[in-house]
Amino acid sequence: MFTETRGNDGKNPKKVQFSYAILNPSASFGGLYAPRDLPKIDENFIIKIAKKSYKELTLEILKLFDIDIDEDILKEALNLYDGFDDKNNPVPLVKVKSDLFVNELYHGPTRAFKDMALQPFGYILSHLAKKRNEKYLILAATSGDTGPATLNAFENKENIKVVCLYPDGGTSDVQRLQMVTSEGENLKVVGIRGNFDDAQNALKSLLASNSFKESLKKQNINLSAANSVNFGRIIFQIVYHISSYIELIRQNELKIGEKFYITIPSGNFGNALGAYYAKKMGLPIEKILIASNINNILTDLLTTGVYDISKRELLQSTSPAMDILISSNVERVLFDKFGSTRCKELMNDLLDKKFYKLNKNELDTLRENFDAVYSDDEFALETIAKFAKDGYVLDPHTATCIKAYETIKQKNIPCVICSTAEWTKFAPTMWNALQNDKKKYSDKEALEKFSESLHVKIPNSINSLFEKKILHHDVVEKSQIEKTIADFLKG
Ligand SMILES: *Cc1c(COP(=O)(O)O)cnc(C)c1O
């Protein structure tokens, strides 16, 4: 069962099943749904699932949560991992140094780790909508990776429509092409004149607009969300942390029960929350290291206990998927540790004062689980170049993890870093790093140059984008969004 992070307002149900939480992801007082109790995993369980494939071990882990989805449906959803690069090993764990391992989470159709959760999640959500004979609209605002992964996950899925807003000029060419060439009849992609915040704010005001809600009601359309506020994504993000541990054991790098570090390039904290839940379930994680770029709000929180956005402006970096100031899933950790009353208080402070402060005990409690380190673009670019010369290609997001790794590498405990995207999504930055220049390259040129220079392959799904037909041409002002969406829903 799932419960609400900010307590109950008397209108929403207090406890809900998994299917309810994923169809209706927003809970009382603007809170989220979170599991009240987590299942435990012990050594016997690890030994048991270590013999299984990724799909099979995912199913075993999902079965520990009492979720109200039929096993057959879960199996069908997990079959989508067969579409990853290597059907038998969709999530490779690669050894880079004697104590440094990369959990490559990006081998899915859109080359970012979002596919890990969105692929099966999309299948399950569409199944539920069909079964209940209900129609759902998913609205997504994206800075570049959520959009393609959401569109891909819901392409031609029954009873679901997706509208995806992206900042025109604010994504890489590859990311934009992944969206505007989307083929499903049920998908609509709209560029916004403005930045990611504008797209996100447009979406928020739409969700609050009465005329919009009325028009959806008239057409019998419900709203859901596919970002990581939806627990349906988080559950799949617990699994790959457990699988990275199993891989360390399989590769004879660890014995059962020995500890390891997990390092995560973080934005909305969904990936990190998955690791936190895995640790709480019993996975022997020494600590979860949170890597950030210069938008280092999480570093502040986890080192000083202060979350202060009052004096901050969002800065652009070479790791745009981590350019975030309001990191939604931190809320679920605060709830888990301090309960709904305190969580609500902190979240209200953030809303009203743009600031909250944990007391010393609370900070200590968080630091038992987490530590945090940030790095700037210069560090990321140097790191990309250094690792590439040694034969391993890290994307700009994953590169931020190396700073965190450097703080613990004397400890003789293996460190797994989560690689959240393939380099091909950020080719101009990659080529800048290698050339040590700041010139502007097109994605196509940078892809070709980087690939030739390092003899690394560009997957067909990326190469073919440049030949695909552009099907979504709309680029609109914020004021036109509501009408654009209304026209799509009617048409
Ligand atoms: C989404 C994303 C992140 C941030 O993940 P969170 O779960 O939101 O913390 C990091 N890197 C890349 C490449 C991403 O697409």
The ligand as a Gaussian input file, in Angstrom:
#p B3LYP/6-31G(d) Opt

LIG

0 1
 C       16.967000      12.635000     -15.949000
 C       18.439000      12.601000     -16.008000
 C       19.226000      12.774000     -14.840000
 C       18.633000      13.073000     -13.496000
 O       17.953000      11.974000     -12.953000
 P       16.997000      12.154000     -11.688000
 O       16.412000      10.836000     -11.444000
 O       15.966000      13.185000     -12.095000
 O       17.835000      12.655000     -10.559000
 C       20.599000      12.663000     -14.971000
 N       21.188000      12.446000     -16.161000
 C       20.456000      12.299000     -17.294000
 C       21.184000      12.087000     -18.569000
 C       19.079000      12.356000     -17.266000
 O       18.362000      12.221000     -18.399000

